[in-house]
Amino acid sequence: MERFRGYGAAVRALAALALVAAFAAPAAPQVNTEKMRVGANEPGWGGTFDLNASLQQGNTEREILGGGVRLQYAWPRLEADTAAEAEPDGDETQGPANVIFLVSNYSFSRANDNRYVNNAQGHLRFIRQHSPRISFEVFGQYQFNEFIRLEDRFLAGGGGRFALVQAERTEVFAGIGYMLEQETLDLPAALPAGTSSEHHRSTNYLTVRFNSEDERLRLVQTLYAQPRFDRLQDFRLLSETSFEIQLFRQLALAISLNVAHDSEPPTGIKKTDVVLSNSLRYSF
């Protein structure tokens, strides 16, 4: 019972942090949380801090400055659960089976007309590892993005995550799930009504990770697809390639190429955005 009280307090603390961070501060129409996953080999707290600079072409040409934070808390399963969920071959899950993490970031830019614009996002996710190859997840997210006339967006959902390949230096994961999306757009008053909407979407991804032999270099490629259930021609695609170089024990340089496509963007917004960003990442 004491253990459950400790877990509950940690979850409540992270939830409070998520609300504060989300409404005070992340980013593109789609958010890639795959690159923010950190292995939970030990129970307890962990996280990263990022500072980044971006060059973007698409809906507007600009340079972007920003930063982000990732907080994580991991705890082990009960001994009874471990015995019950071990695979038939005796390969039990390594490391903590429960992970909750918050990703929050903020960036601002001076656009072509010298007007300052900004965007922010907060993403909270809980992961329950059922077996070495199967996990279940639930998540919630809030964001706004003046670059694409997004006044605010809230989404919540969940799904399954499956390990397709788990080799020494290469991992491949696939995920499939559902999310409810509510958004409000900042459109000119002359345009017809329809600034607020609510949609049910399928959220799916494929991630490939590669680590060098000395684990100083890391490559992550992620593909997302998020079609609407009732209108399949309304879909969003995201491709992100992230290359991370470990400079010191806790400091890394990350370079990311992000290509996002929205088949039905708001009026006056282009369908495709390309972002090339560089960031320094401190892990603890």
N, C-alpha and C positions, 0 to 999 in steps of 0.2 A: 504493500500500500504506500509506503514511503517513497518507493521508486516512482509510482504513478504520479504522486504529488509533484515530484521533481520534474517529471516529463511535462506535466500540465503547465507548471510555472514557466518552463522554457518555451513552450508553444505559445502561451499567452504573451510572453515578452516579445517574441519574434513577430506575432501578429500586430502588436502595438507599434513596433518599429516599422512594419510594412505600411500601416496607415499613415504614420507621420512622414515617412520617406516618399510615399507615393504622391501625397497631396502637396508636398513641398517641392517635389521634383518629378521618362526617358526617351522615345526615340523614333524609329521608323514605323510604318504601318504594321509591320510584322517584327517581332522581337525574337532573336535567336538565343534561347537560354542554353542550348547545347554547349556553346563555347564557354559558358560560365559554370558548368558542372565541374566540381572538384572532388576527386576521390575521397570517400570517407572511410579511410582505413582504421581510424581511431575514433572513439566516441569523444564528444565534447564540441567546443566551439572552434570555428575557423573562418577564413574569409580572405578577400582580396580588396585592394584599392587600385583604381585605374585613373590615369590622366591621359587624355588623348587629343590628337589634332586630326582633322579630316579635310579632304579635298573632295567636293561633290559637284557633279554635273547632272543635269536633268531638269526638274522643275525650276531650279534656279542654280546659278553658279556662285559658289561661296566657299569660304574657309570656315571651319567649325572648331571651336574649342569646347572641351567638356571633361567630365569625370564621372566616376561611378564607384559604387561600393557593393560588395557581395558579402553577406553574413550567412553562416551555416551552423546548424546544430545537429549532431548525429548521436543516436543512442542505440544500444543493442536490443535484439529481441529477447523475450523471455526464454529461459532454457527449454521449457516445454515446447514452445513454438519452434525452436531450432531443431529439436528432435523430430517433430511432426512434419516439418517442411523440408527436411533433407531429401535430396534426390535419391532414387533407388540405388544408385551406384555408390552412395555414401559421400558424395561431394557436397558438403554443406556450404552455405553462403559464408564468404569471408568478409570480415569487417561488420560494422553496424548495419542493421537491417532497416532502420528508420532514419530518414534525413529530411530536414526542412530547411529551405534556404530562401533568402530575400535578395533580389537583384534590383538596385535602384540607380539610375543615372540621370544626368542633366547636361544639356549642351546649349550653347547660344552662338549666334552668328550675326554678322552685319551683312545683309543681303545686298543685291545689286543697287538698290535705291538708297543705300546707306541706312536702312531701317533695321534696328535690332529685332531679331526674332529668336524664339527659344522653343525647346521641346523637352519633355520629361516623361519618365515612366517608372512604375514600381511593379515588380512581379514577385509573387509569393507562391512557392510550390512545396508540396509534401510528397515524399516518395516512400513507398513501402515495398521492400524487396521480398517477393514471395519465394523465389528460388534463385539460383545463380544466373538464370537466363530470363526470368520474368519479374517485372516490377509493375506496380500500380501507382498512378499519380493523380493528384488533384491540384488545381492551381487557380489563382485569381490575378487579375492585372488591371491597372489603371494607367492611362497615359493621355497626354495632349501634345499636339504638334502643330505649331503655327506655320511651319513650312508647307504643309499640305492641307491647310484650312480645317484641321481636326481640332475642334474645341475641347472635346473629351471623348474617351472611349473606355468602357468597362467591359471586361469579359471574364468568364468563369467556366471551368470545365474539368474534364479528367479523361483518363484513358490508360492504355497499357503500353509498356516499353519492353522490347524483346531484343536480347543479345543474339545476333545471328552469327557473329564470329568473335572469338575471344582468344587470340593468339598472343604470344609474348610481346610483340611490338605493334600489332594491328588489332583494332576492334571495329566491329560494324554493328550498329544499332538501328532498329526501326521502331516507330511509334505510330499509334492510331488512336484517335479519340474524338470527343465531342466538345464543343464550346458554344456558349450563348454570348452573343456580342451585342452591346448597346452603344451607339455612338451619336454624337451631335456635331454637326458641321457648321463652320462659320462662313456662311454663304452671303453674297450681296442680297439686300432686301428686294431688289427687282426680280430675283429668280423665284420660281414657284415654290410652294411649300414642300417640305420633305427634308428639312435639316436634321430631324431626329429619326432614327431607325433602330430596329431590333431584328437580328437574324440568328438562325441556327446554322452552324458550320461544322464540317468535319475538319479536324486538324491532323495532319500526317507528316512524318518526317523520316528521312534516312540520313544517318550520320556515319562517317568513316573517320577513324582516328589512327594516326601513325606516330609512334615515338621512336627516336633514334636509339641506338644501342646504349649510349651513355645517358639517355633521357634528357639531354640538353635541348634538343629540337623536337617540336611537336607540331603536327599538321592536323587540322580538323576541317573536314568538308561536310557541310550540311545542306540538305535540300528540303524545303517546306512546301506543302500544297494545302490550301484551305478553301475548298469550294463550299458554296451554300447548298444545303440539302434541297431547297425548293427551287433553286435556279442555278444549275450547274455552270452556266456560262458566266456567272459572277464568281470569280475565283481570285485568289492571291497566291503568288509564287515568290519564293525567296531562296536565293542561293548565296551562301556565305563561305568563303575560304579564309581560314585563320591560320597564320604561321607564327609560332611563338618560339623565341630564343631565350634560354635561361642565361642571364648575364652573371648573376651571383646566386647564392643559395635561395634568397627570397625575392629577388628582383628579376623581372623578365621583360623583354621587348616583344610586343605583339603587333603584327601587321595583318589587316583584314581587308578583304574585297567583298563588298555586299551589293548584290543586284536584286532589287525588289520590283515586282510587277503586279499591278492591280488592274484587272480587266475592266472594271467600271469605277474609275476614280471620280472624285467630286468635279464639278464643272470648273474648267480652267486649269486643271491639274493633269500633268502628263502621266502616262501609264507606267513608265519605267524610270526608276532612279538608280544611279550607280554611286556608291560611296567607297572611297579608299581611305582608310584610317590607320593611324599609328598610335600606340599607347604604351606607357610604362606601367607595369603591373607589380604591385607589392603583395606578397602572400604572407599570411600569418596563421 
